[in-house]
Amino acid sequence: MIIKNIEGMSAKELNQELEKGGKFVIFQYCVSVLVLTFKRGSHIYFIRSGESGFQYGIGCTVTTLLFGWWGFPWGPIYSIASLITNFRGGKDVTQEVIAALNRSTN
């Protein structure tokens, strides 16, 4: 599991950010090649409280806009779903990440 945007943060700083509203998110992207369509997730990003995740999800959004639509029938369906997820700030996976971190430290 690769988590981006926590470089240099101690566990205490991370917990403080989580208490203030920080979260772990995944952005989605879609790539289509004629009849094949692939919907994937990005690395996990930590979004600090009060921070916008736009700069982290823009690559996935642009990839979907350029390459996601072309597969039939799933290209448009997956593209729209990916764009909605990204425009809403990504998929919140905070609880899953915390559970995985707790399992790895025990």
Buried (B, 14 or more C-beta within 10 A) or exposed (E): EEBEBBEEBEEEEBEEBBEEEBBBBBBBBBBBEEEEBBBBBBEBBBBBEEBEBEEBBEEBBEBBBEBBBBBEEBBBBBBBBBBEBBEEBBBBBBEBBBEBBEEEEE
